Amino acid sequence: MAFDYSLEYRGRGAWIDEFFVRRTHRGRGIGTRAIEFFVQQAKELGVAVVHLEVNHANPATELYRRLGFEDHQRYLMTKWVIEKPEVR
C-alpha cells in the first residue's frame, strides 16, 4: 500500500498498488482475502479510504465491487516529472 492525504476523502488514504493474483491461482479466494487484509491494515493505520486502480475490462472489477469498492466517473491522469520508464 501507498499513502496520500485528501481533503475530498477527509484524511489519509491508501492505494493498493500493483496487486495481482497469478492466473493459475485465481478463483480460490486469495484475492478476496488479500483485499480484506489490506483494508484491515488500513483501518489499523487510521486510513479513511482505500483506493485501487483497475483496467475497465479486468474481470477482477466484479470482485472489487463485491468487496465494496465504488466506480467513479473520472479518469486517472498522470504526468511524469522524471523520464517515463519503459513498460516491459
N, C-alpha and C positions, 0 to 999 in steps of 0.2 A: 504494500500500500504506500501511496504517496499522499502528502497532506497539503491543504491550502486553507485559506480563510476567505469567507464570502459574506458580505452584508446581506445579500439576497437570501442566503440559506441560514442566516443568523448564527454564524460561528464557523468553527473549524470543520472542514470537510476532508473526506478521504477519497482517494481514487484507487480502485482495483485496476492495476495496470499490467498488461501483458500476461493475462491469465488464460490458460487453455488446458484442456484435458486431451491427451493423445487419443486419436480415433479408436485405437484398439481397446481403450479403457472407458469409452463413453457408454452411457446407459446404465451405469452401475451405482449412481447416486454420488459419485465422487465430486462432481461439480456442485451439487446441492450442498453437500457437507462443507466443502471448501468456502463457498459463498457465505454460508451460515457462520463459519468460523471467522471470516473476515469481518462480518457485521458485528459479531460478539466482541471481537478485539477492538473494533472502532468504538463501540459503546463504552468499553472499559477505559478507553483513552479520551473520553469526553467529546467524541466527534458528533456533530449534529446531523450530517448526511453522508451517505456513501454513494459515489458515482462510479460508473463504468462506461466504457465505450465499446460498441459492438457494430459490426457491419450490418447493413439493412437486411441482407439475405441470410445472415447467420442463423441456423436453427436454434442456437442457444438463446436467442431472443425470447422464446417462449418460456424457457427455464427462468430467466431473469424476471419476466413479468409475473410468473407464479410466485416468485420469492419477494414480490412487492416493488420491484423497480418500475419506474414510470417512464414512458416515452415523452420526449419534448419536441415541440415543433420548432426546432432550432438546428442550426448547423454547428458543428465543432470546427472552428477555424484556427489555423496555426500559422505563425510566421517564424521562420528560423532566423535567429540572430547570429548564429555561427554557420559555418558551411554545412549544408544538409548532408548527413551520412548517406551512403549508398544503401539501397534496400537489397538484401540478399534473397 
